Amino acid sequence: MGWQPRDELSQAVALEVMLHGPLGRSELARRLDLAPATLTRISGELIRSGLLVETPHAAKRGTGRPSIPLDVVPESHHFIGVKLTGRAMMSAVTNLRAEVLEYREFPLASRHPEEVVAQIVGLVRDARTRRDLDAVGIGLGGVVTQDGTVASAPFLDWADVPLAKLVEELVELPVFAANDLTAFTESQHWFGLGTGHANFATLTIGAGVGYGCVANGRLLSNEDSGVGLVGHWPLDPLGPLCSRGHRGCADGMLTIPAIERDVSTALGRAVPWGEVLALAAAGEPAVERIVTASARALGRLIAAVANLAAPDLVVLGGEGVGLAAIALDAVRAGIVEHRDPRASEVRVELTPGDDESWCRGAAALAIQGYVLTRSRPSP
């Protein structure tokens, strides 16, 4: 079954149902400002093409005729999302709604582009032995151009690697690559906490600090996306130094390596991230003090984002999201410090922050690329 709406209106109807369905025809017409007759014609064409189906149970509203909702068949299409780090490669197979059906992870055999491509191709081919795939998405930290070329990825020591093209030539499927934060933000936009919000922001904490913004329903991006500029946003003039010598910036106060470093120095031994959170939860004084200061700094960064971008909500993710979960009161205190008391409350939502979330973001890239760029049949 192909994703092939006949025209832009059909594309809009199909996308609305995919993202927000099941939806009745009257609700669809209202959402898309379509005449009922036009919606009836379009929905009929999409049903006949196999793209939409009528769900078995009608929804009764008011005293009129029951509305028979329209929906997509999520299992009619499958996608694979791949997340690259400096040490590992993770993958998730999803359906049309980016629901994860299968998750796997492997150590990175090599950082050489040819060997990384070969490992990705192996993952894709293995997944295709169990399910038909429609497209591949790849997310990684760094600057990635619109055509899927990795312009810069310091953690892999890559420059100008045409990653999407190299993989596509071998798997013979559409391949889409982007910065992992871009992928994460788009997955929240289409399938996650940002669904239904025209304006929202994402912040991720892990090896670095990332920021994404959707404004008026569109992701804001340019050639600097992926550089990680928010990492050096100043948060505390008395805070610790980052690797570039900035005092109290986001990278120096919020990243997992920075917090691990400060806790390890305080306790005189190496302390990994999981133990940092456990010790803070147990009330170990030195660790609690460091974690509270970092959480308060995170609140200041959230306040800055809210003050500048005016989002409906801020979505927190990444492997370090446990910082906010364990010290939410300190995060809220940091927000209040830098937020005008007359302003509305900043809505903050936390995601699981696991590697599966990054893979789901990469799969969302594949879904977006597939459904928005599929060639349409000739009339």
TIGUDO-185612 format. One line per 10 residues: number of its first residue (from 1); for each residue z, x, y of C-alpha. Coordinates in Angstrom, 3 decimals, decimal comma. Each point is the difference from the previous one (the first is absolute). Example, Ala and Ser with C-alpha at 12.3 -4.5 7.8 and 13.67 -1.06 7.14 Angstrom:
BEGIN
1 = 7,800 12,300 -4,500  -0,660 1,370 3,440 .
# end
This chain:
BEGIN
1 = 0,000 0,000 0,000  -0,998 1,539 3,328  1,526 -0,339 3,436  -3,078 -1,202 1,864  0,577 -2,592 2,742  -3,299 -1,113 1,512  0,888 0,419 3,678  2,829 0,812 2,405  1,517 -3,492 -0,135  0,027 0,087 -3,789 .
11 = 1,546 3,468 0,156  2,722 -1,299 2,341  0,805 -2,939 -2,297  0,118 2,204 -3,105  2,254 2,554 1,710  2,358 -2,657 1,350  0,454 -1,442 -3,482  0,406 3,451 -1,553  2,651 1,048 2,492  1,874 -3,275 0,490 .
21 = -1,047 -2,339 -2,801  0,226 -2,331 -1,683  -1,019 -2,069 3,040  -1,242 -3,557 0,352  -3,310 -0,630 1,732  1,612 -1,666 3,012  2,329 2,969 0,494  -2,917 2,411 -0,349  -2,012 -1,926 2,564  2,948 0,099 2,414 .
31 = 0,634 3,720 -0,494  -3,641 0,956 0,509  -0,845 -2,677 2,586  -2,781 -1,410 -2,178  -1,338 -3,542 -0,088  1,052 -1,755 -3,242  -3,632 -0,478 -1,015  -0,709 3,709 0,506  3,048 0,982 -2,029  -0,992 -2,408 -2,786 .
41 = -3,469 1,543 -0,175  1,288 3,586 -0,003  2,764 -0,624 -2,524  -2,452 -1,767 -2,300  -2,326 3,012 0,088  2,868 2,394 -0,709  1,211 -2,116 -2,919  -3,494 -0,154 -1,492  -0,322 3,775 0,369  3,233 0,459 -1,939 .
51 = 1,780 1,671 2,910  2,489 -2,846 0,563  1,524 -2,583 -2,317  1,834 -3,256 0,520  3,571 0,366 -1,202  1,071 -2,488 -2,642  2,760 -1,709 1,970  -0,785 -1,928 3,175  2,400 0,227 2,933  1,106 -3,367 1,339 .
61 = 0,523 -0,103 3,764  0,929 -3,124 1,898  -1,561 -3,298 -0,997  -3,612 1,175 -0,227  -1,968 1,298 -2,947  1,457 3,029 -1,758  -1,468 3,355 0,959  -1,381 2,127 -2,842  0,774 3,611 0,927  -2,571 2,760 -0,287 .
71 = 0,865 3,394 -1,387  -1,577 3,215 -1,212  0,384 1,201 -3,582  2,072 3,189 0,469  -0,877 1,405 -3,414  -3,744 -0,354 0,639  -0,048 3,422 1,698  1,943 3,200 -0,578  0,477 3,115 2,108  1,710 3,361 -0,346 .
81 = 1,988 1,696 2,738  0,784 3,715 -0,163  2,644 1,775 2,066  -0,108 3,805 0,354  2,935 2,220 0,893  0,289 3,760 -0,134  1,503 -0,163 -3,485  -1,061 -3,252 -1,631  -2,628 -2,681 -0,363  0,986 -3,649 -0,446 .
91 = -2,222 -2,971 -0,757  0,315 -3,779 -0,159  -2,466 -2,562 -1,302  0,203 -3,277 1,908  -1,654 -3,377 0,095  -1,783 -1,591 2,960  3,327 -0,671 1,740  1,246 3,591 -0,392  2,551 -1,004 -2,630  0,723 3,087 -2,101 .
101 = -0,961 -0,442 -3,646  0,353 3,601 -1,147  1,663 3,061 1,562  -0,257 3,627 -1,120  0,880 3,423 1,414  -0,874 3,573 -0,924  0,706 3,481 1,361  -2,868 1,407 2,048  -1,804 2,485 -2,248  -1,405 1,949 2,957 .
111 = -0,515 -0,333 3,742  -3,594 1,191 -0,187  -2,293 -2,857 1,134  -2,218 0,097 -3,072  2,954 -0,181 -2,365  1,706 -2,766 1,984  -3,250 -1,986 -0,054  -0,268 0,546 -3,752  3,549 -1,263 -0,488  -0,678 -3,118 2,090 .
121 = -3,203 -0,649 -1,938  1,952 0,317 -3,243  2,533 -2,587 1,214  -2,744 -2,424 0,990  -1,901 0,386 -3,263  3,167 -0,484 -2,012  0,866 -3,183 1,925  -3,513 -1,330 -0,615  0,602 0,118 -3,740  2,487 -2,856 0,521 .
131 = -1,449 -1,947 2,955  -3,204 -0,286 1,978  0,498 1,558 3,445  -1,796 -0,975 3,191  1,035 2,825 2,352  2,271 3,013 0,453  2,368 0,730 2,889  1,581 3,388 0,729  2,851 0,630 2,438  1,375 3,386 1,075 .
141 = 1,840 1,572 2,882  -2,362 1,516 2,535  -2,973 -0,785 2,204  -2,687 -1,948 -1,855  -3,258 -1,104 1,643  -1,558 -3,450 -0,398  -2,383 1,236 -2,682  2,894 1,250 -2,143  -0,251 3,693 0,901  3,353 1,795 0,115 .
151 = -0,304 1,844 3,295  3,448 1,532 -0,336  2,737 -0,227 -2,639  2,417 2,913 0,454  2,090 -0,859 -3,058  -3,104 0,509 -2,156  -1,441 2,776 2,190  -3,175 -2,070 0,384  -2,501 -0,147 2,853  -3,212 -2,041 0,099 .
161 = 0,071 -1,142 -3,628  -2,310 -3,038 -0,574  2,466 -1,515 -2,447  -1,338 -3,557 -0,190  -3,592 1,193 -0,485  0,942 2,494 -2,711  1,936 -2,586 -2,014  -2,579 -2,751 0,548  -2,817 2,152 -1,377  1,891 0,439 -3,265 .
171 = 1,545 -3,443 -0,561  -2,962 -2,012 1,351  2,300 -2,435 1,782  0,655 -0,540 3,715  2,693 2,464 1,094  2,024 -0,223 3,218  2,397 2,685 1,238  2,348 -0,053 2,980  3,258 1,342 1,337  2,817 -1,368 -2,161 .
181 = 1,815 -1,544 2,970  -3,195 -1,822 0,970  -0,230 -1,280 -3,572  3,662 -1,050 -0,014  -0,365 -1,827 3,317  -3,132 -1,811 -1,134  1,700 -1,081 -3,229  2,861 -1,449 2,049  -2,560 -1,667 2,267  -1,955 -1,720 -2,777 .
191 = 2,511 -0,405 -2,797  3,486 0,931 1,174  2,618 -0,676 2,624  -2,571 0,078 2,810  -1,977 -2,915 -1,429  -0,325 -2,691 2,634  1,026 2,316 2,851  -2,629 1,008 2,542  2,294 2,731 1,355  2,294 2,174 -2,087 .
201 = 0,855 3,663 -0,511  0,788 2,203 -2,980  2,254 3,040 -0,150  0,208 2,168 -3,102  2,544 2,691 -0,807  -0,407 2,651 -2,665  -1,358 3,521 0,198  -1,035 -0,990 3,525  0,236 -2,955 2,358  -2,946 -2,354 0,370 .
211 = -0,837 -2,808 2,406  -2,632 -2,713 -0,237  -0,738 -2,973 2,218  -1,982 -3,216 -0,409  -0,788 -1,663 3,339  -1,816 -3,302 0,366  -0,705 0,052 -3,724  -1,626 3,447 -0,060  1,324 3,397 -1,002  0,132 2,434 2,905 .
221 = -1,502 3,336 -1,003  -2,031 2,913 1,334  -0,886 3,570 -0,920  3,654 1,027 0,412  1,259 -2,466 -2,607  1,578 2,037 -2,760  1,114 2,873 2,215  3,566 -1,330 -0,080  0,571 0,042 3,748  3,026 -2,315 -0,136 .
231 = 1,811 2,674 -1,991  0,830 1,868 3,171  1,193 -2,974 2,018  3,313 1,117 1,635  3,049 -1,886 -1,265  3,073 2,132 0,739  0,164 2,905 2,508  2,907 1,442 -2,013  -1,549 -0,560 -3,425  -1,143 2,620 -2,533 .
241 = -3,176 2,021 0,381  -3,189 -0,923 -1,837  -2,325 2,558 -1,575  -1,873 0,370 3,303  3,109 0,593 2,058  0,329 -3,463 1,552  3,599 -1,082 0,316  0,957 -3,451 -1,211  -3,527 -1,319 -0,664  -0,876 -2,487 -2,750 .
251 = -1,059 2,719 -2,456  3,244 1,885 0,597  2,242 -3,043 -0,495  -1,689 -2,523 -2,274  -1,973 1,781 -2,722  1,423 0,496 -3,480  -0,282 3,827 0,161  1,800 0,108 3,368  2,890 -2,193 -1,138  0,266 1,851 -3,329 .
261 = 0,114 3,278 1,933  2,779 -1,165 2,317  2,084 -1,461 -2,823  -0,491 3,094 -2,164  1,117 2,217 2,875  3,064 -2,184 0,600  1,051 0,035 -3,666  -1,028 3,580 -0,755  -2,261 -0,935 -2,946  -3,376 -1,574 -0,645 .
271 = 0,199 -3,814 0,200  -3,046 -2,069 -1,002  -0,907 -3,279 1,706  1,441 -2,322 -2,617  3,359 1,746 0,175  -0,095 -0,067 3,807  -0,179 -3,800 -0,092  2,657 -0,248 -2,711  2,427 2,231 1,917  -0,594 -1,929 3,218 .
281 = 0,647 -3,295 -1,801  3,208 1,462 -1,449  1,177 0,929 3,503  -0,086 3,812 -0,288  0,847 0,873 3,630  -2,521 2,770 0,725  -2,881 -1,796 -1,715  0,863 -3,336 1,558  0,013 1,611 3,438  -3,473 1,522 -0,496 .
291 = -1,481 -3,158 -1,504  1,486 -2,198 2,738  -1,450 2,248 2,719  -3,430 -0,109 -1,656  0,154 -3,765 -0,462  0,959 -0,449 3,643  -2,953 2,203 0,972  -2,250 -2,186 -2,149  1,248 -2,987 1,965  -0,999 1,748 3,226 .
301 = -3,493 0,588 -1,384  -0,285 -3,660 -1,011  1,099 -1,009 3,494  -2,646 2,268 1,540  -2,688 -1,581 -2,172  1,219 -3,488 0,907  0,139 0,824 3,703  -3,496 1,503 0,097  -1,971 -2,105 -2,487  1,880 -3,349 0,067 .
311 = -0,508 -0,700 -3,732  1,148 -3,185 -1,720  1,765 2,188 -2,526  0,397 3,617 -1,108  -0,548 0,756 -3,696  1,834 3,028 -1,400  -1,284 1,824 -3,075  -0,331 3,385 -1,657  2,197 1,888 -2,429  2,698 0,416 2,648 .
321 = 0,428 -3,701 0,771  3,375 0,192 -1,750  1,299 1,528 3,226  -0,359 -3,371 1,696  1,238 -1,939 -3,013  3,246 1,955 -0,251  0,750 0,232 3,740  -1,508 -3,165 1,432  2,831 -0,500 2,489  -0,710 3,437 1,503 .
331 = -3,718 -0,841 0,186  0,813 -3,201 1,871  2,328 1,893 2,332  -2,826 2,430 0,820  -2,330 -2,887 0,766  2,530 -1,592 2,341  0,511 3,305 1,853  -3,644 0,109 1,068  -0,835 -3,699 0,291  0,462 -2,123 3,123 .
341 = 2,660 -2,634 -0,767  -2,319 -2,675 1,388  -2,679 0,846 -2,558  -0,380 -1,890 -3,256  1,542 1,354 -3,173  -2,164 2,497 -1,865  -0,838 -1,291 -3,475  0,126 2,828 -2,551  -1,077 -0,389 -3,652  0,388 2,588 -2,764 .
351 = -2,460 0,587 -2,824  0,983 1,558 -3,371  -1,265 3,412 1,145  -1,090 1,104 -3,469  -3,226 1,765 -0,983  -1,374 -3,274 -1,333  -0,042 -1,316 3,583  -2,237 2,898 1,071  -2,349 -0,656 -2,923  -0,122 -3,687 0,871 .
361 = -1,014 1,056 3,502  -2,838 2,091 -1,421  -1,085 -2,947 -2,152  0,010 -2,186 3,116  -2,488 2,467 1,516  -2,250 -0,564 -2,991  0,353 -3,774 0,261  -0,750 -0,012 3,720  -2,967 2,288 -0,390  -1,375 -2,013 -2,904 .
371 = 0,318 -3,486 1,481  -1,078 0,956 3,516  -2,991 2,178 -0,844  -1,476 -1,607 -3,110  -3,719 -0,537 0,370  -0,961 -3,625 0,282  -2,702 -1,601 -2,072  -3,319 -0,726 1,629  -0,462 -3,686 0,879 .
# end
